[in-house]
């Protein structure tokens, strides 16, 4: 994937390819670029009460300079339970930030991916 080849750090590039494999195998969706820096898998169409709507990846990641961002569903209450066994990370509203794949448990990452995809597909069913 061209975007991953442009990542400066060889170690972060290696981690990005490992995440690419994990996300692809776990979701069954091919990787697709969302904007300039997010590698996403699958998609869903959301519509807020405000009328704002759009499309977003079900899950994704971005090998950023400081940390690797992992993107999951916002509002999923089951995420916290998984994160207790996840390994070294920090969490934002929709993102989990990690330094490297070696810091986390891949089996828990796979559960987070599956849970997020299921949560979003149930919340935003395709017509």
C-alpha positions as CSV (number, residue, x, y, z in Angstrom):
1,X,0.0,0.0,0.0
2,X,1.5,3.3,-1.2
3,X,0.5,5.3,1.9
4,X,2.3,2.8,4.3
5,X,5.5,3.0,2.1
6,X,5.6,6.8,2.8
7,X,5.7,6.3,6.6
8,X,9.1,7.5,7.8
9,X,9.9,5.1,10.6
10,X,10.8,1.6,9.3
11,X,9.4,0.1,12.6
12,X,6.1,2.0,12.3
13,X,5.9,0.9,8.6
14,X,6.3,-2.7,9.8
15,X,3.6,-2.2,12.4
16,X,1.3,-0.6,9.8
17,X,1.7,-3.7,7.5
18,X,1.0,-5.9,10.5
19,X,-2.2,-3.9,11.3
20,X,-3.2,-4.0,7.7
21,X,-3.1,-7.8,7.8
22,X,-5.0,-8.0,11.2
23,X,-7.7,-5.6,10.1
24,X,-8.2,-7.2,6.7
25,X,-8.4,-10.7,8.1
26,X,-10.6,-9.8,11.0
27,X,-13.1,-7.6,9.0
28,X,-13.0,-9.4,5.7
29,X,-13.0,-6.0,4.0
30,X,-10.2,-4.7,1.8
31,X,-8.3,-1.6,2.9
32,X,-9.3,1.7,1.5
33,X,-7.9,5.2,2.1
34,X,-10.2,7.6,3.8
35,X,-8.8,11.1,3.3
36,X,-5.0,11.5,3.3
37,X,-4.0,9.4,6.3
38,X,-6.7,6.9,7.5
39,X,-6.7,3.3,6.3
40,X,-10.3,2.1,6.7
41,X,-12.2,-1.1,6.4
42,X,-15.8,-1.5,5.3
43,X,-18.1,1.5,5.5
44,X,-21.4,2.7,7.0
45,X,-23.7,5.6,6.3
46,X,-24.6,7.7,9.4
47,X,-27.2,10.3,9.9
48,X,-27.4,12.5,13.0
49,X,-30.5,14.1,14.4
50,X,-29.1,17.4,13.3
51,X,-29.5,16.2,9.7
52,X,-25.7,15.9,9.1
53,X,-24.9,12.6,7.3
54,X,-22.1,10.9,5.6
55,X,-20.0,7.8,5.2
56,X,-17.2,6.5,7.4
57,X,-15.1,3.3,7.7
58,X,-16.4,0.7,10.2
59,X,-12.9,0.5,11.7
60,X,-9.4,1.8,10.7
61,X,-6.0,2.9,11.7
62,X,-3.4,5.5,10.9
63,X,0.3,5.2,11.5
64,X,0.9,8.8,12.6
65,X,4.2,10.3,13.6
66,X,3.7,10.4,17.3
67,X,1.5,7.3,17.8
68,X,-0.6,4.8,15.8
69,X,-4.3,5.7,15.9
70,X,-6.8,2.9,15.9
71,X,-10.3,4.0,15.0
72,X,-13.4,2.2,16.4
73,X,-17.1,3.0,16.9
74,X,-18.0,5.9,19.2
75,X,-20.6,5.2,21.8
76,X,-19.9,1.5,22.1
77,X,-20.1,0.8,25.8
78,X,-18.5,-2.6,25.5
79,X,-15.1,-1.2,24.4
80,X,-14.0,-0.4,28.0
81,X,-14.1,-4.0,29.0
82,X,-11.8,-5.1,26.2
83,X,-9.4,-2.2,26.8
84,X,-8.6,-3.6,30.3
85,X,-6.7,-6.5,28.8
86,X,-5.5,-4.6,25.7
87,X,-2.0,-3.6,26.8
88,X,-0.3,-0.2,26.7
89,X,-2.5,2.4,25.2
90,X,-4.3,5.7,25.7
91,X,-7.9,6.3,24.6
92,X,-9.8,9.2,23.1
93,X,-13.5,9.3,22.1
94,X,-13.2,7.2,19.0
95,X,-9.5,6.5,18.9
96,X,-7.1,4.2,20.8
97,X,-3.5,5.3,20.6
98,X,-0.6,2.9,20.7
99,X,3.1,3.2,20.3
100,X,3.7,-0.1,18.6
101,X,1.9,-3.4,18.0
102,X,4.3,-5.2,20.4
103,X,2.7,-3.2,23.3
104,X,-0.8,-4.7,22.8
105,X,-2.5,-8.1,22.7
106,X,-3.5,-8.9,19.1
107,X,-6.3,-11.2,20.2
108,X,-7.9,-8.3,22.1
109,X,-7.4,-6.0,19.1
110,X,-9.3,-8.6,17.0
111,X,-12.2,-8.6,19.5
112,X,-12.3,-4.8,19.5
113,X,-12.4,-4.8,15.7
114,X,-15.2,-7.4,15.6
115,X,-17.2,-5.6,18.3
116,X,-16.9,-2.2,16.6
117,X,-18.0,-3.6,13.2
118,X,-21.0,-5.4,14.8
119,X,-22.0,-2.4,16.9
120,X,-22.0,-0.1,13.8
121,X,-23.7,-2.5,11.5
122,X,-26.5,-2.9,14.1
123,X,-26.7,0.9,14.8
124,X,-26.7,1.8,11.1
125,X,-28.2,-1.1,9.2
126,X,-27.8,-1.0,5.4
127,X,-31.1,-0.3,3.6
